[in-house]
Every structure is written in structure tokens, then in C-alpha cells.
Amino acid sequence: MRVRPKKDFKMMGASDTLDRTRAYKATKATNQPDWEAKGLIFVDNFLLSNDDYDVVDEESEPTPTMQFCWWA
């Protein structure tokens, strides 16, 4: 899923930022309590609730699979 933050975010003590004009790949925060009810997601190192973002694309991007060839 891709989301766009409703406001700019900056992590204190780090250089991590989220810009409200860009879209980011998000992961559902299934390890958090009530994640579905609160709409919790992870974007980079940020935990956002459904009040903090707008969904841009519901489909997740396919991740390329790496194939290794082992020759004996």
C-alpha cells in the first residue's frame, strides 16, 4: 500500500523525515494492539494512525524475487 502523510513528520534525534507532498510505501502494523481499528501502519521508522495519512494506492507493489543458481 502507498500512502501520503497529511503533514510533515520529523523524528527527534534522527534525520528521518516524511514529506506530505510525497507518497511512501506502508506496511500494516500488525504487531500493534488494535492496529485494524486505529488504522496503524509503519512508514519507514514512523508509526502512523489513520488520522495521519491518506491512502494513494491500496494494492501493494509486487516485490521482485531473487533467484539463485547453485552450480555443483
C-alpha positions in Angstrom: 0.0 0.0 0.0 1.2 3.5 -0.7 0.2 6.4 1.5 0.7 10.2 1.6 1.2 11.8 5.1 -1.3 14.6 5.9 1.5 16.7 7.4 5.3 16.7 7.6 6.9 14.4 10.2 10.5 14.6 11.6 11.9 12.1 14.1 13.6 13.9 17.0 17.3 13.0 17.4 17.5 11.5 13.9 17.4 12.7 10.3 14.3 10.6 9.3 11.5 12.7 7.8 8.3 12.3 6.0 7.2 14.9 3.4 3.5 15.5 3.0 4.0 16.0 -0.8 5.4 12.5 -1.4 3.9 9.1 -1.3 5.5 6.3 0.7 5.3 2.5 0.8 3.5 1.5 4.0 3.2 -1.8 6.0 0.3 -2.7 8.2 1.3 -2.6 11.9 0.0 -6.0 12.8 2.2 -6.2 15.8 0.4 -3.3 17.5 -2.7 -3.6 19.7 -5.9 -2.6 17.9 -4.0 -1.9 14.7 -7.0 -2.5 12.5 -9.4 -0.3 14.4 -6.9 2.5 14.6 -5.6 2.0 11.1 -2.0 1.8 12.2 0.8 1.5 9.6 4.6 1.7 9.5 6.1 4.1 7.0 9.9 3.8 7.3 10.5 4.2 11.0 7.3 6.1 11.7 4.1 4.6 13.2 1.1 6.4 11.8 -2.6 6.2 12.6 -5.5 6.6 10.1 -5.7 10.3 11.0 -2.1 10.9 9.9 -2.3 9.6 6.2 -4.3 9.3 3.0 -4.2 6.1 1.0 -2.8 6.7 -2.5 -2.8 3.1 -3.8 -4.4 0.2 -2.0 -2.6 -2.5 -3.9 0.9 -3.4 -2.7 3.7 -3.4 -5.2 4.9 -6.8 -6.2 8.4 -7.4 -4.8 10.8 -9.0 -7.2 12.0 -12.4 -6.2 15.7 -13.2 -6.4 16.6 -16.4 -8.0 19.9 -18.0 -7.2 21.5 -20.7 -9.3 23.9 -23.0 -7.4 26.2 -25.0 -9.7 27.9 -28.0 -8.3 
